[in-house]
Amino acid sequence: MTQPMYAISQWPDTPMIMKRLKALVGQPMRPLRRDRMKAVLDHFDTRCAGSKAMTEAAKAYIPGGVQHNLAFNYPFPLAMAKAEGPFLWDVDGNRYIDFLQAGGPTVLGSNYRPVQERVIDLIRECGPVTGLFHEYEMKLARLINRHMPSVELFRMLGSGTEGVMAAIRAARCFTGREKIIKVGGAYHGWSDQMVYGLHIPGTGSFEAHGIPKGCLAMTREVYPNDIEALEKLLAENHKDGGTAAVIVEPLGPESATRPVAADFNRQVRDLCDRFETLLIFDEVVTGFRIGLGGAQGYFKVAPDLTVFGKCVAGGYPAAGGLGGRREVMATLAAGLESGKPRAYVGGTLAANPLSCAAGYHAIKAIEETGAHIRAGQAGDRLCRGLENLIEKYNLPFVAFNFGSICHLQTSGVMLLEVTDPAIFTEIGPRKHMMEEMGAAFAAEGIISLAGSRLYTSMADTDQVIDDALAGFERVFQNIEGVVSVG
């Protein structure tokens, strides 16, 4: 399965990872010592005063003071002023190693100059948007098709959420069916029908506030890796008209926070074929980060539809899209045609020249530099270093990676089970511990995604990774119960 053109050097032992994660949530938490946590909070108050003042002032005009969920960090959001390569600088002049990478789109590193220059050239020539066709729409679609042959037709949209909405609408239009099955815990954007079974499998509509129940009536979830449950649900739906589509994150829910078995996607593909159901791969994170062929190329499994986001615009805005089989994608054709149903999608800024040019040149740069491989090698080095530190300090934490998608679970809040009666007393404290760990990492100059996920890029040299590991070690040395190691 492993090929040199993909960032995953070897498939992790997923049963062992899940065993260790279960052990993590089955024991008391091991947070930062309280005296050290006080020092972290003091650091934010003294060294990040500009960020604190700015985000406090923003609360008068912005809900919560920031616009993006990733920015809601403890003890307060950091305001950034500059991004370049592997680093971020905040408004107070503090420099950070950037393992957030905007949530994953910048495989080349932030503000990659060759792509930036091509985008500036385009802005000078025609501006960012015209509302009419531009050559880069075709060039991007053709490039994606070359790397992912299953994407026979491609429609650029504004975000991954829009891509999922279009995928579900196209699947329903093409099949004439309504039911959708997802894997519990997976995140497929925030459209009404997908705010179901978020974060923790089995939670159903728990987080669907402000969404009418009818919007979720045709959405169901199955537990990760539970092929038998998926087969059973497909069979039940088959008796009642069938299933339009099964949608999966091919590495596992929440970018493999709960990793799937190596043959999971092949088994899902076989079941979808058996029940004449469309298979949707959500490659918002994996597309071009795992490899130019995406997770589907790595697994050698061709989905019927592929959702794109993040990397498809190289870190520039309006990053989203949908591609797939010609006859299914044809339901998204623009305009009206008598007698033929159309899945209606749109967006004033969808497929704008800026986003398409940025995506085209970013993917070409990944292709030319092998950025996905170099980012994966950085992820391997980071993960090995974290595993060594966890062993050195005898911590229950769990580190694992899929190339440049790295996980560091310290509290295990997203691994709690809905069947555990203690979940509602555990979820709050474990979430807060994860937030504290994220703050402790930031105080050491390391930006992560919620203190538990780390994206590496081509810009992460061995020295950058080693500097980061030194920062992680300073945090681990101050975990409750750690005995000084000589």
The 8 nearest C-alpha neighbors of each residue, nearest first, counted from 0:
[[1, 2, 298, 297, 299, 10, 9, 261],
 [2, 0, 9, 8, 3, 7, 297, 5],
 [1, 3, 4, 5, 0, 297, 8, 7],
 [2, 4, 5, 1, 6, 8, 372, 7],
 [5, 3, 2, 290, 6, 372, 291, 369],
 [6, 4, 290, 3, 7, 2, 289, 372],
 [5, 7, 375, 372, 402, 289, 371, 290],
 [8, 6, 402, 401, 9, 5, 375, 10],
 [7, 9, 6, 1, 402, 10, 5, 375],
 [10, 8, 7, 11, 1, 401, 402, 0],
 [9, 11, 12, 7, 8, 261, 401, 1],
 [12, 10, 13, 9, 399, 401, 400, 16],
 [11, 13, 15, 14, 16, 10, 260, 17],
 [12, 14, 16, 15, 11, 17, 260, 258],
 [15, 13, 17, 16, 12, 18, 260, 19],
 [16, 14, 18, 13, 17, 12, 19, 11],
 [17, 15, 13, 19, 18, 14, 20, 12],
 [16, 18, 20, 14, 19, 15, 21, 13],
 [19, 17, 15, 21, 16, 20, 14, 22],
 [20, 18, 22, 16, 21, 17, 23, 15],
 [21, 19, 23, 17, 22, 18, 16, 24],
 [22, 20, 18, 23, 19, 24, 17, 25],
 [21, 23, 25, 19, 20, 24, 18, 26],
 [24, 22, 20, 21, 25, 395, 26, 19],
 [25, 23, 21, 26, 411, 22, 20, 415],
 [24, 26, 22, 23, 21, 27, 20, 415],
 [27, 25, 24, 23, 28, 22, 395, 29],
 [28, 26, 29, 25, 24, 23, 410, 30],
 [27, 29, 30, 410, 26, 429, 24, 432],
 [28, 30, 479, 478, 27, 31, 480, 410],
 [31, 29, 478, 479, 28, 432, 32, 436],
 [30, 32, 478, 479, 477, 36, 33, 35],
 [33, 31, 479, 35, 478, 34, 477, 36],
 [34, 32, 36, 35, 37, 31, 479, 30],
 [35, 33, 37, 36, 32, 38, 31, 39],
 [34, 36, 38, 32, 37, 33, 39, 31],
 [37, 35, 39, 33, 38, 34, 31, 32],
 [36, 38, 40, 34, 35, 39, 41, 33],
 [37, 39, 41, 35, 36, 40, 42, 34],
 [40, 38, 36, 42, 37, 41, 439, 442],
 [39, 41, 37, 43, 42, 38, 36, 44],
 [40, 42, 38, 44, 39, 43, 37, 45],
 [43, 41, 39, 40, 45, 44, 46, 38],
 [42, 44, 47, 40, 41, 46, 45, 39],
 [45, 43, 41, 42, 48, 47, 46, 40],
 [44, 46, 42, 43, 48, 47, 41, 40],
 [47, 45, 43, 42, 48, 44, 91, 93],
 [48, 46, 43, 50, 49, 45, 44, 91],
 [47, 49, 51, 50, 44, 45, 46, 52],
 [48, 50, 52, 51, 47, 91, 53, 90],
 [51, 49, 78, 53, 77, 47, 48, 52],
 [50, 52, 48, 49, 54, 53, 55, 47],
 [51, 53, 55, 49, 50, 54, 48, 56],
 [54, 52, 50, 56, 55, 51, 49, 57],
 [53, 55, 57, 64, 56, 51, 52, 50],
 [54, 56, 52, 57, 58, 53, 51, 64],
 [55, 57, 53, 54, 58, 59, 52, 64],
 [58, 56, 64, 54, 59, 55, 60, 61],
 [59, 57, 64, 61, 60, 55, 56, 63],
 [58, 60, 57, 56, 61, 64, 55, 62],
 [59, 61, 58, 57, 62, 64, 56, 63],
 [60, 62, 64, 58, 57, 63, 65, 59],
 [63, 61, 64, 58, 65, 60, 66, 59],
 [62, 64, 58, 65, 61, 71, 66, 57],
 [63, 65, 58, 57, 61, 54, 62, 55],
 [66, 64, 63, 67, 61, 70, 62, 54],
 [65, 67, 61, 68, 64, 62, 70, 63],
 [68, 66, 69, 70, 65, 71, 64, 63],
 [67, 69, 70, 71, 66, 65, 72, 63],
 [70, 68, 67, 71, 448, 72, 449, 102],
 [69, 71, 68, 67, 72, 76, 65, 77],
 [72, 70, 76, 68, 69, 73, 65, 75],
 [73, 71, 76, 75, 70, 74, 434, 449],
 [74, 72, 75, 434, 438, 435, 76, 71],
 [73, 75, 72, 438, 76, 40, 43, 435],
 [76, 74, 73, 72, 51, 77, 71, 54],
 [77, 75, 72, 71, 70, 78, 54, 73],
 [76, 78, 50, 79, 75, 89, 51, 70],
 [79, 77, 50, 89, 90, 76, 80, 54],
 [78, 80, 89, 90, 88, 81, 77, 87],
 [79, 81, 89, 90, 88, 78, 82, 87],
 [82, 80, 88, 87, 79, 83, 89, 90],
 [83, 81, 87, 109, 86, 88, 110, 84],
 [82, 84, 109, 110, 86, 85, 87, 81],
 [83, 85, 108, 109, 458, 86, 110, 111],
 [86, 84, 458, 97, 459, 108, 96, 83],
 [87, 85, 96, 97, 95, 83, 84, 82],
 [86, 88, 82, 95, 94, 81, 97, 96],
 [87, 89, 94, 81, 93, 92, 80, 79],
 [90, 88, 79, 80, 92, 91, 93, 78],
 [89, 91, 80, 92, 79, 78, 49, 50],
 [92, 90, 89, 49, 93, 47, 46, 50],
 [91, 93, 89, 90, 88, 94, 80, 47],
 [94, 92, 88, 89, 91, 95, 90, 46],
 [95, 93, 88, 87, 92, 444, 86, 89],
 [94, 96, 444, 87, 445, 86, 97, 88],
 [97, 95, 86, 445, 85, 444, 446, 98],
 [96, 98, 446, 86, 99, 85, 100, 95],
 [99, 97, 453, 454, 447, 100, 446, 455],
 [98, 100, 447, 448, 102, 101, 97, 454],
 [99, 101, 103, 102, 98, 105, 97, 454],
 [102, 100, 99, 103, 104, 105, 314, 69],
 [103, 101, 99, 100, 104, 448, 454, 69],
 [102, 104, 100, 101, 105, 454, 284, 309],
 [105, 103, 309, 310, 314, 313, 106, 102],
 [104, 106, 108, 314, 107, 100, 109, 103],
 [107, 105, 456, 108, 104, 457, 288, 371],
 [106, 108, 457, 105, 456, 370, 111, 458],
 [109, 107, 84, 458, 105, 456, 106, 85],
 [108, 110, 84, 83, 111, 105, 82, 85],
 [109, 111, 83, 112, 115, 84, 108, 82],
 [112, 110, 109, 114, 113, 108, 115, 107],
 [111, 113, 115, 114, 110, 116, 117, 109],
 [114, 112, 116, 115, 111, 117, 364, 360],
 [115, 113, 117, 116, 112, 111, 360, 361],
 [114, 116, 112, 118, 113, 117, 111, 119],
 [115, 117, 119, 113, 114, 118, 112, 120],
 [118, 116, 120, 114, 119, 115, 121, 113],
 [117, 119, 121, 115, 120, 116, 357, 114],
 [120, 118, 122, 116, 121, 117, 123, 115],
 [119, 121, 117, 123, 118, 122, 116, 124],
 [120, 122, 124, 118, 119, 123, 125, 117],
 [123, 121, 126, 119, 124, 120, 127, 125],
 [122, 124, 120, 121, 125, 126, 119, 118],
 [123, 125, 121, 122, 126, 120, 119, 127],
 [124, 126, 122, 123, 121, 127, 128, 129],
 [127, 125, 122, 128, 123, 124, 121, 129],
 [126, 128, 353, 122, 352, 351, 125, 129],
 [129, 127, 351, 126, 352, 130, 348, 353],
 [128, 130, 131, 127, 351, 126, 352, 125],
 [129, 131, 128, 347, 132, 351, 348, 349],
 [132, 130, 129, 133, 128, 351, 352, 350],
 [131, 133, 134, 130, 136, 129, 352, 351],
 [134, 132, 135, 136, 352, 131, 137, 351],
 [133, 135, 136, 137, 138, 132, 352, 139],
 [134, 136, 138, 137, 133, 355, 356, 139],
 [137, 135, 134, 139, 138, 355, 133, 140],
 [136, 138, 140, 135, 139, 134, 141, 133],
 [139, 137, 135, 141, 140, 136, 142, 134],
 [138, 140, 359, 142, 136, 141, 137, 135],
 [141, 139, 137, 143, 142, 138, 153, 144],
 [140, 142, 144, 138, 139, 143, 137, 145],
 [143, 141, 139, 145, 144, 140, 138, 146],
 [144, 142, 140, 146, 145, 141, 147, 139],
 [143, 145, 147, 148, 141, 150, 142, 146],
 [146, 144, 142, 143, 147, 148, 141, 150],
 [145, 147, 292, 143, 144, 291, 148, 142],
 [148, 146, 144, 292, 149, 150, 145, 143],
 [147, 149, 144, 150, 145, 146, 151, 143],
 [150, 148, 147, 151, 323, 301, 324, 302],
 [151, 149, 323, 322, 148, 144, 152, 147],
 [150, 152, 325, 323, 324, 149, 144, 148],
 [151, 153, 150, 322, 325, 323, 328, 324],
 [154, 152, 322, 140, 321, 150, 155, 323],
 [153, 155, 321, 320, 322, 156, 152, 140],
 [156, 154, 320, 350, 349, 319, 153, 321],
 [157, 155, 349, 320, 319, 158, 350, 154],
 [156, 158, 317, 319, 349, 318, 161, 348],
 [159, 157, 319, 318, 161, 160, 317, 308],
 [158, 160, 308, 319, 162, 161, 307, 283],
 [159, 161, 188, 163, 158, 162, 189, 164],
 [162, 160, 164, 158, 159, 163, 165, 157],
 [161, 163, 159, 320, 165, 321, 160, 306],
 [164, 162, 166, 160, 165, 161, 306, 167],
 [165, 163, 161, 167, 162, 166, 168, 160],
 [164, 166, 168, 162, 163, 167, 169, 161],
 [167, 165, 163, 169, 168, 164, 170, 162],
 [166, 168, 170, 164, 169, 165, 171, 163],
 [167, 169, 165, 171, 170, 166, 342, 172],
 [168, 170, 172, 166, 171, 167, 342, 165],
 [171, 169, 167, 173, 168, 172, 243, 174],
 [172, 170, 176, 168, 174, 175, 243, 169],
 [171, 173, 169, 175, 170, 174, 168, 342],
 [172, 174, 170, 171, 175, 327, 169, 330],
 [175, 173, 176, 171, 172, 243, 170, 276],
 [174, 176, 171, 172, 173, 177, 243, 170],
 [177, 175, 243, 171, 174, 242, 178, 241],
 [176, 178, 171, 243, 217, 242, 179, 175],
 [177, 179, 217, 242, 243, 218, 176, 180],
 [178, 180, 218, 244, 243, 245, 217, 242],
 [181, 179, 245, 219, 220, 218, 246, 244],
 [180, 182, 220, 246, 245, 247, 219, 183],
 [183, 181, 221, 220, 223, 222, 185, 247],
 [182, 184, 200, 196, 220, 222, 185, 221],
 [183, 185, 198, 200, 199, 197, 252, 196],
 [186, 184, 252, 253, 183, 182, 197, 198],
 [185, 187, 253, 188, 197, 184, 252, 198],
 [188, 186, 193, 185, 160, 163, 189, 281],
 [189, 187, 160, 186, 190, 159, 193, 163],
 [188, 190, 194, 160, 193, 191, 187, 192],
 [191, 189, 193, 192, 188, 160, 194, 164],
 [190, 192, 193, 194, 214, 210, 189, 215],
 [191, 193, 215, 214, 190, 194, 218, 195],
 [194, 192, 195, 190, 191, 189, 187, 188],
 [195, 193, 207, 191, 189, 192, 197, 190],
 [194, 196, 203, 204, 193, 197, 207, 192],
 [195, 197, 203, 202, 183, 184, 200, 201],
 [196, 198, 184, 195, 199, 185, 186, 194],
 [199, 197, 184, 413, 185, 200, 196, 186],
 [198, 200, 184, 197, 413, 202, 196, 201],
 [201, 199, 183, 184, 196, 202, 222, 198],
 [200, 202, 203, 196, 417, 183, 199, 222],
 [201, 203, 196, 205, 200, 199, 204, 417],
 [202, 204, 196, 195, 201, 205, 197, 220],
 [203, 205, 195, 207, 206, 202, 196, 194],
 [204, 206, 202, 203, 207, 195, 196, 208],
 [207, 205, 204, 208, 194, 195, 197, 203],
 [206, 208, 204, 194, 210, 205, 209, 195],
 [209, 207, 210, 206, 205, 204, 211, 194],
 [208, 210, 207, 211, 191, 206, 212, 194],
 [209, 211, 208, 207, 191, 212, 214, 215],
 [212, 210, 213, 214, 209, 215, 191, 207],
 [211, 213, 214, 215, 210, 216, 204, 207],
 [212, 214, 216, 215, 211, 217, 210, 192],
 [215, 213, 212, 192, 211, 216, 191, 210],
 [216, 214, 192, 218, 213, 217, 212, 191],
 [215, 217, 213, 214, 218, 212, 219, 192],
 [216, 218, 178, 215, 179, 177, 219, 214],
 [219, 217, 179, 215, 216, 180, 178, 192],
 [218, 220, 180, 181, 179, 217, 221, 203],
 [221, 219, 181, 183, 182, 180, 196, 222],
 [220, 222, 182, 183, 229, 228, 223, 181],
 [221, 223, 183, 225, 182, 200, 224, 220],
 [224, 222, 225, 182, 183, 221, 259, 251],
 [223, 225, 259, 226, 222, 263, 260, 258],
 [226, 224, 228, 227, 223, 222, 229, 221],
 [227, 225, 229, 228, 224, 230, 267, 266],
 [226, 228, 230, 229, 225, 231, 232, 224],
 [229, 227, 231, 230, 225, 226, 232, 221],
 [230, 228, 226, 232, 231, 227, 233, 221],
 [231, 229, 227, 233, 228, 232, 234, 226],
 [230, 232, 228, 234, 229, 233, 227, 235],
 [233, 231, 235, 229, 234, 230, 236, 228],
 [232, 234, 236, 230, 235, 231, 237, 229],
 [233, 235, 237, 231, 232, 236, 230, 238],
 [236, 234, 232, 237, 238, 233, 231, 239],
 [235, 237, 241, 239, 233, 238, 234, 242],
 [238, 236, 241, 234, 239, 240, 235, 233],
 [237, 239, 236, 235, 240, 234, 241, 233],
 [240, 238, 236, 237, 241, 235, 242, 234],
 [239, 241, 237, 238, 236, 176, 242, 177],
 [240, 242, 237, 236, 239, 176, 238, 243],
 [243, 241, 178, 244, 276, 236, 176, 179],
 [242, 244, 176, 171, 178, 177, 276, 170],
 [245, 243, 277, 179, 276, 278, 242, 170],
 [244, 246, 180, 278, 181, 179, 279, 277],
 [247, 245, 279, 181, 280, 278, 244, 180],
 [248, 246, 280, 249, 281, 181, 182, 279],
 [247, 249, 281, 251, 250, 252, 280, 282],
 [248, 250, 251, 247, 280, 294, 264, 281],
 [251, 249, 255, 248, 258, 259, 254, 252],
 [250, 252, 255, 258, 259, 248, 249, 257],
 [253, 251, 185, 255, 184, 254, 257, 248],
 [252, 254, 185, 256, 255, 186, 251, 184],
 [253, 255, 252, 256, 251, 250, 248, 284],
 [256, 254, 251, 258, 257, 250, 252, 253],
 [255, 257, 253, 254, 258, 252, 251, 406],
 [256, 258, 255, 251, 252, 259, 253, 223],
 [259, 257, 255, 251, 256, 250, 13, 260],
 [260, 258, 251, 224, 250, 263, 261, 257],
 [259, 261, 263, 262, 13, 224, 258, 14],
 [260, 262, 263, 259, 10, 264, 298, 13],
 [263, 261, 265, 260, 264, 266, 259, 298],
 [264, 262, 266, 260, 265, 261, 259, 267],
 [265, 263, 267, 266, 262, 268, 249, 300],
 [264, 266, 268, 262, 267, 263, 300, 269],
 [265, 267, 269, 263, 264, 268, 270, 262],
 [266, 268, 264, 270, 269, 265, 271, 263],
 [269, 267, 265, 271, 266, 270, 264, 272],
 [270, 268, 266, 272, 267, 271, 273, 265],
 [271, 269, 273, 267, 272, 268, 274, 266],
 [272, 270, 276, 268, 274, 273, 269, 275],
 [273, 271, 275, 269, 270, 274, 268, 276],
 [272, 274, 270, 271, 275, 269, 276, 268],
 [273, 275, 271, 276, 272, 270, 233, 237],
 [276, 274, 272, 273, 271, 277, 242, 241],
 [275, 277, 271, 244, 274, 243, 242, 272],
 [276, 278, 244, 303, 243, 271, 245, 279],
 [277, 279, 245, 302, 303, 244, 246, 271],
 [280, 278, 246, 304, 305, 302, 303, 245],
 [281, 279, 305, 247, 282, 246, 302, 248],
 [280, 282, 306, 248, 283, 247, 305, 279],
 [283, 281, 285, 286, 284, 307, 306, 280],
 [282, 284, 308, 307, 281, 285, 309, 286],
 [285, 283, 282, 286, 103, 309, 288, 308],
 [286, 284, 282, 288, 289, 293, 283, 294],
 [285, 287, 293, 282, 288, 284, 283, 289],
 [288, 286, 291, 290, 293, 289, 285, 310],
 [289, 287, 285, 290, 286, 371, 106, 284],
 [290, 288, 6, 285, 287, 293, 5, 294],
 [291, 289, 5, 287, 293, 292, 288, 371],
 [290, 292, 287, 293, 146, 286, 289, 366],
 [293, 291, 296, 146, 147, 290, 295, 287],
 [294, 292, 286, 290, 295, 296, 287, 291],
 [293, 295, 297, 296, 285, 298, 289, 249],
 [296, 294, 300, 298, 293, 297, 299, 301],
 [297, 295, 292, 299, 294, 293, 298, 300],
 [296, 298, 294, 295, 299, 293, 5, 0],
 [297, 299, 295, 300, 296, 294, 0, 264],
 [300, 298, 296, 295, 297, 301, 294, 0],
 [299, 301, 295, 298, 265, 302, 296, 264],
 [300, 302, 295, 149, 299, 303, 296, 268],
 [303, 301, 278, 304, 279, 280, 300, 305],
 [302, 304, 278, 323, 324, 277, 279, 301],
 [303, 305, 323, 279, 302, 322, 280, 278],
 [306, 304, 280, 322, 279, 321, 323, 281],
 [305, 307, 321, 281, 162, 282, 320, 283],
 [308, 306, 283, 320, 319, 282, 321, 159],
 [307, 309, 319, 283, 159, 318, 311, 158],
 [308, 310, 104, 318, 311, 283, 314, 312],
 [311, 309, 104, 313, 312, 308, 314, 287],
 [310, 312, 358, 308, 309, 313, 318, 307],
 [358, 313, 311, 318, 310, 315, 354, 357],
 [314, 312, 310, 358, 361, 315, 311, 357],
 [313, 315, 104, 105, 312, 310, 309, 316],
 [314, 316, 312, 313, 354, 357, 318, 317],
 [315, 317, 318, 354, 314, 312, 157, 158],
 [318, 316, 157, 158, 354, 319, 349, 315],
 [319, 317, 308, 312, 158, 309, 157, 316],
 [320, 318, 158, 308, 159, 156, 157, 307],
 [319, 321, 155, 156, 307, 162, 154, 306],
 [320, 322, 306, 162, 154, 305, 153, 307],
 [321, 323, 153, 150, 305, 152, 304, 154],
 [324, 322, 150, 304, 303, 151, 149, 152],
 [323, 325, 327, 151, 303, 326, 328, 150],
 [324, 326, 328, 151, 327, 152, 329, 323],
 [325, 327, 329, 328, 324, 330, 173, 323],
 [328, 326, 329, 324, 325, 330, 173, 169],
 [327, 329, 325, 330, 331, 326, 324, 323],
 [328, 330, 326, 331, 332, 327, 325, 152],
 [329, 331, 341, 328, 342, 332, 327, 169],
 [332, 330, 329, 342, 328, 341, 333, 343],
 [333, 331, 329, 330, 334, 341, 328, 342],
 [334, 332, 331, 335, 343, 344, 341, 345],
 [335, 333, 332, 336, 341, 331, 343, 337],
 [334, 336, 337, 333, 341, 339, 332, 340],
 [337, 335, 339, 338, 334, 340, 341, 333],
 [336, 338, 339, 335, 340, 341, 334, 333],
 [337, 339, 336, 340, 335, 341, 330, 334],
 [338, 340, 337, 336, 341, 335, 330, 342],
 [341, 339, 338, 342, 330, 172, 336, 337],
 [340, 342, 330, 343, 331, 339, 172, 332],
 [343, 341, 331, 330, 169, 168, 172, 344],
 [342, 344, 341, 331, 345, 168, 333, 165],
 [345, 343, 342, 165, 331, 346, 333, 161],
 [346, 344, 347, 343, 349, 156, 333, 348],
 [345, 347, 349, 348, 156, 157, 344, 350],
 [346, 348, 349, 130, 345, 351, 350, 128],
 [347, 349, 351, 346, 350, 157, 128, 317],
 [348, 350, 156, 346, 157, 351, 347, 155],
 [351, 349, 155, 355, 156, 348, 352, 136],
 [350, 352, 128, 348, 349, 353, 354, 355],
 [351, 353, 355, 354, 127, 128, 356, 133],
 [354, 352, 127, 356, 351, 355, 357, 118],
 [355, 353, 357, 312, 356, 351, 352, 358],
 [354, 356, 358, 352, 357, 135, 353, 136],
 [357, 355, 359, 353, 358, 135, 354, 352],
 [358, 356, 354, 312, 360, 355, 359, 313],
 [312, 359, 357, 313, 311, 361, 355, 356],
 [358, 360, 139, 356, 362, 357, 361, 355],
 [359, 361, 363, 357, 362, 358, 114, 364],
 [362, 360, 364, 313, 358, 363, 359, 357],
 [363, 361, 365, 364, 359, 360, 358, 366],
 [362, 364, 360, 366, 361, 365, 367, 359],
 [365, 363, 361, 367, 366, 362, 368, 360],
 [366, 364, 370, 362, 368, 369, 363, 367],
 [365, 367, 363, 364, 369, 368, 362, 291],
 [368, 366, 364, 365, 369, 363, 370, 362],
 [369, 367, 370, 365, 366, 364, 371, 373],
 [370, 368, 365, 372, 371, 366, 367, 373],
 [369, 371, 365, 457, 373, 368, 372, 107],
 [370, 372, 374, 369, 373, 288, 6, 290],
 [373, 371, 6, 375, 369, 374, 370, 376],
 [374, 372, 376, 370, 457, 375, 371, 377],
 [373, 375, 456, 457, 371, 377, 403, 372],
 [376, 374, 402, 403, 6, 378, 372, 377],
 [375, 377, 379, 373, 378, 374, 372, 380],
 [378, 376, 374, 380, 375, 379, 381, 459],
 [377, 379, 403, 375, 381, 376, 380, 402],
 [378, 380, 376, 382, 377, 381, 383, 375],
 [381, 379, 377, 383, 378, 382, 384, 376],
 [382, 380, 378, 384, 379, 383, 464, 377],
 [381, 383, 385, 379, 384, 380, 399, 378],
 [384, 382, 386, 380, 385, 381, 379, 387],
 [383, 385, 387, 381, 382, 386, 380, 388],
 [384, 386, 382, 388, 387, 383, 389, 381],
 [387, 385, 389, 383, 388, 384, 398, 382],
 [388, 386, 384, 390, 385, 389, 391, 383],
 [387, 389, 391, 385, 390, 386, 392, 384],
 [390, 388, 386, 394, 387, 392, 391, 393],
 [389, 391, 393, 387, 388, 392, 386, 394],
 [392, 390, 388, 389, 393, 387, 484, 394],
 [391, 393, 389, 390, 394, 388, 481, 484],
 [394, 392, 390, 391, 389, 395, 481, 388],
 [393, 395, 389, 396, 392, 390, 481, 391],
 [396, 394, 23, 397, 393, 389, 409, 22],
 [395, 397, 409, 394, 408, 389, 23, 398],
 [396, 398, 408, 407, 20, 395, 409, 399],
 [399, 397, 407, 406, 386, 382, 408, 385],
 [400, 398, 406, 382, 405, 397, 407, 401],
 [399, 401, 405, 404, 402, 406, 382, 378],
 [402, 400, 404, 7, 403, 405, 399, 10],
 [401, 403, 375, 7, 6, 378, 404, 400],
 [402, 404, 375, 378, 455, 374, 454, 405],
 [405, 403, 454, 401, 402, 400, 453, 378],
 [406, 404, 400, 453, 452, 399, 403, 454],
 [405, 407, 452, 399, 398, 451, 400, 453],
 [406, 408, 398, 451, 397, 452, 409, 405],
 [407, 409, 397, 451, 411, 396, 410, 406],
 [408, 410, 396, 411, 407, 397, 433, 451],
 [411, 409, 429, 412, 433, 408, 28, 432],
 [410, 412, 414, 408, 413, 24, 409, 23],
 [411, 413, 429, 414, 410, 430, 415, 426],
 [412, 414, 411, 415, 199, 198, 256, 430],
 [415, 413, 411, 412, 416, 199, 20, 24],
 [414, 416, 413, 412, 422, 417, 24, 411],
 [417, 415, 418, 419, 414, 422, 199, 200],
 [416, 418, 419, 201, 422, 415, 202, 200],
 [419, 417, 416, 420, 422, 201, 421, 415],
 [418, 420, 421, 417, 416, 422, 415, 423],
 [421, 419, 422, 418, 423, 417, 424, 416],
 [422, 420, 419, 424, 423, 425, 426, 418],
 [423, 421, 425, 424, 419, 420, 426, 417],
 [424, 422, 425, 426, 421, 427, 420, 419],
 [423, 425, 421, 422, 426, 427, 428, 420],
 [426, 424, 422, 423, 427, 428, 429, 421],
 [425, 427, 429, 423, 422, 428, 424, 430],
 [426, 428, 430, 429, 425, 431, 424, 423],
 [429, 427, 431, 430, 425, 426, 432, 424],
 [430, 428, 432, 412, 426, 410, 431, 427],
 [429, 431, 433, 427, 432, 428, 412, 426],
 [432, 430, 434, 428, 433, 429, 435, 427],
 [431, 433, 435, 429, 434, 430, 30, 436],
 [432, 434, 436, 430, 431, 435, 450, 410],
 [435, 433, 431, 437, 432, 436, 73, 450],
 [436, 434, 432, 438, 437, 433, 439, 431],
 [435, 437, 439, 433, 438, 434, 450, 440],
 [450, 436, 438, 434, 440, 435, 439, 449],
 [437, 439, 435, 441, 436, 440, 73, 442],
 [440, 438, 436, 442, 441, 437, 39, 435],
 [439, 441, 443, 445, 437, 438, 442, 436],
 [442, 440, 445, 444, 438, 443, 446, 439],
 [443, 441, 439, 444, 440, 39, 438, 42],
 [444, 442, 440, 441, 470, 445, 439, 471],
 [443, 445, 95, 441, 442, 96, 94, 440],
 [446, 444, 441, 96, 440, 95, 443, 97],
 [445, 447, 97, 441, 98, 99, 96, 95],
 [448, 446, 99, 98, 450, 453, 449, 452],
 [447, 449, 452, 99, 450, 451, 453, 69],
 [450, 448, 451, 437, 447, 434, 452, 433],
 [437, 449, 451, 447, 448, 436, 433, 434],
 [450, 452, 407, 449, 408, 406, 448, 447],
 [453, 451, 406, 448, 405, 407, 447, 450],
 [452, 454, 98, 405, 447, 99, 406, 448],
 [455, 453, 98, 404, 403, 99, 103, 405],
 [454, 456, 403, 374, 378, 98, 377, 459],
 [457, 455, 374, 106, 458, 108, 459, 107],
 [456, 458, 374, 370, 107, 373, 459, 108],
 [457, 459, 108, 85, 456, 84, 460, 107],
 [460, 458, 457, 463, 456, 85, 377, 464],
 [459, 461, 463, 462, 458, 464, 377, 457],
 [460, 462, 464, 463, 465, 459, 377, 380],
 [461, 463, 465, 460, 464, 466, 459, 467],
 [462, 464, 460, 466, 461, 465, 459, 467],
 [463, 465, 467, 461, 462, 466, 381, 468],
 [466, 464, 462, 468, 467, 463, 461, 469],
 [467, 465, 469, 463, 464, 468, 462, 470],
 [468, 466, 464, 470, 465, 469, 463, 471],
 [467, 469, 471, 465, 470, 466, 472, 464],
 [468, 470, 472, 466, 467, 471, 465, 473],
 [471, 469, 467, 473, 468, 472, 443, 466],
 [472, 470, 468, 474, 473, 469, 475, 467],
 [471, 473, 475, 469, 474, 470, 476, 468],
 [474, 472, 470, 476, 471, 475, 469, 477],
 [473, 475, 471, 472, 476, 477, 470, 439],
 [474, 476, 472, 477, 478, 473, 471, 392],
 [477, 475, 473, 474, 478, 472, 481, 483],
 [478, 476, 475, 474, 31, 32, 479, 35],
 [477, 479, 31, 475, 32, 30, 481, 476],
 [478, 480, 32, 31, 481, 29, 30, 477],
 [481, 479, 478, 482, 29, 32, 477, 394],
 [482, 480, 479, 478, 392, 483, 476, 477],
 [483, 481, 484, 480, 392, 476, 479, 393],
 [482, 484, 481, 485, 476, 392, 477, 480],
 [485, 483, 482, 392, 391, 476, 481, 393],
 [484, 483, 482, 391, 392, 476, 481, 472]]
